[in-house]
Amino acid sequence: MNKTLVISGHPNLDESLTNRIIINRLSDLEDVEIRDIISLYPDFKIDIEAEQKALLEADQVVLQFPFYWYSIPGIMKEWMDRVLAYGFAYGSTGDKLKGKPLIISTTIGGPEEAYQEGGYNNFRIEDLLLPLRQTAYLTGMPWQDPVVSHGMVYIPGVYNVKEEVEQKAKAHATRLIETLEQLELAQSTLV
Ligand SMILES: Cc1cc2nc3c(=O)[nH]c(=O)nc-3n(C[C@H](O)[C@H](O)[C@H](O)COP(=O)(O)O)c2cc1C
């Protein structure tokens, strides 16, 4: 199987409901390395060399995160700012990520219908993910259809039913794994 690197951007997986389920499911797979970056770098001091090494060894990269303020969590932004450096990820010699597919996998609190013109979140998720898509483009990482789930928040008595949210997280993990398998299949038929 292709080697998959999963960067987990949740700021506290111990307190997570949905990302924890997804990450646990992925951790059962062979050839998947999961880097829980807040546990590795609680002080936000990213080891750039170690992260770049993990990227170099990977065939494909998953960014797994909860959608925060229409974007990625702060620790994941710090990771991107530091690790996707000039000469590594972009620039005349910055071709180290070229050809490694990028899979965005995100859990979103708001319902799907809110993410459209006229909805209370006004923009579509694919629009809000454009900075990540452009990052993939600049770095030469083939962009894959993102794996997205809505209504992934559980607040007792306010939002959703816990068991249903857990079920959605399991279904999300299954879809993500299918995406990885399809990529593997597509690549094996290329050679
Ligand atoms: C700081 C913060 C910002 C959030 N911003 C958004 C947002 O912009 N849009 C949205 O739909 N949900 C938002 N949410 C809800 C999260 O997406 C949701 O809680 C998360 O996906 C659940 O993941 P977890 O169970 O792994 O913690 C936000 C939650 C937090 C804590």
The ligand as an SDF file (V2000), in Angstrom:
LIG
                    3D

 31 33  0  0  0  0  0  0  0  0999 V2000
  -12.7710   27.4880   17.8480 C   0  0  0  0  0  0  0  0  0  0  0  0
  -13.8630   26.8300   17.0610 C   0  0  0  0  0  0  0  0  0  0  0  0
  -14.2150   27.3540   15.8320 C   0  0  0  0  0  0  0  0  0  0  0  0
  -15.1980   26.7430   15.0610 C   0  0  0  0  0  0  0  0  0  0  0  0
  -15.5250   27.2730   13.8540 N   0  0  0  0  0  0  0  0  0  0  0  0
  -16.4690   26.6780   13.0900 C   0  0  0  0  0  0  0  0  0  0  0  0
  -16.7970   27.2350   11.8130 C   0  0  0  0  0  0  0  0  0  0  0  0
  -16.2370   28.2220   11.3450 O   0  0  0  0  0  0  0  0  0  0  0  0
  -17.7700   26.6020   11.0940 N   0  0  0  0  0  0  0  0  0  0  0  0
  -18.4070   25.4780   11.5510 C   0  0  0  0  0  0  0  0  0  0  0  0
  -19.2710   24.9670   10.8430 O   0  0  0  0  0  0  0  0  0  0  0  0
  -18.0820   24.9320   12.7470 N   0  0  0  0  0  0  0  0  0  0  0  0
  -17.1390   25.5020   13.5190 C   0  0  0  0  0  0  0  0  0  0  0  0
  -16.7900   24.9460   14.7320 N   0  0  0  0  0  0  0  0  0  0  0  0
  -17.3170   23.6130   15.0950 C   0  0  0  0  0  0  0  0  0  0  0  0
  -16.2560   22.5430   14.7840 C   0  0  0  0  0  0  0  0  0  0  0  0
  -16.0700   22.4040   13.3950 O   0  0  0  0  0  0  0  0  0  0  0  0
  -16.6330   21.2000   15.4120 C   0  0  0  0  0  0  0  0  0  0  0  0
  -16.7290   21.4150   16.8010 O   0  0  0  0  0  0  0  0  0  0  0  0
  -15.5600   20.1480   15.1260 C   0  0  0  0  0  0  0  0  0  0  0  0
  -15.5340   19.8010   13.7730 O   0  0  0  0  0  0  0  0  0  0  0  0
  -15.8110   18.9020   15.9640 C   0  0  0  0  0  0  0  0  0  0  0  0
  -14.6260   18.1350   15.9660 O   0  0  0  0  0  0  0  0  0  0  0  0
  -14.2120   17.2760   17.2410 P   0  0  0  0  0  0  0  0  0  0  0  0
  -15.4160   16.4440   17.6330 O   0  0  0  0  0  0  0  0  0  0  0  0
  -13.0950   16.4090   16.7600 O   0  0  0  0  0  0  0  0  0  0  0  0
  -13.7730   18.2300   18.3050 O   0  0  0  0  0  0  0  0  0  0  0  0
  -15.8510   25.5610   15.5360 C   0  0  0  0  0  0  0  0  0  0  0  0
  -15.4850   25.0480   16.7910 C   0  0  0  0  0  0  0  0  0  0  0  0
  -14.5180   25.6670   17.5500 C   0  0  0  0  0  0  0  0  0  0  0  0
  -14.1570   25.0820   18.8830 C   0  0  0  0  0  0  0  0  0  0  0  0
  1  2  1  0
  2  3  1  0
  2 30  2  0
  3  4  2  0
  4  5  1  0
  4 28  1  0
  5  6  2  0
  6  7  1  0
  6 13  1  0
  7  8  2  0
  7  9  1  0
  9 10  1  0
 10 11  2  0
 10 12  1  0
 12 13  2  0
 13 14  1  0
 14 15  1  0
 14 28  1  0
 15 16  1  0
 16 17  1  0
 16 18  1  0
 18 19  1  0
 18 20  1  0
 20 21  1  0
 20 22  1  0
 22 23  1  0
 23 24  1  0
 24 25  2  0
 24 26  1  0
 24 27  1  0
 28 29  2  0
 29 30  1  0
 30 31  1  0
M  END
$$$$
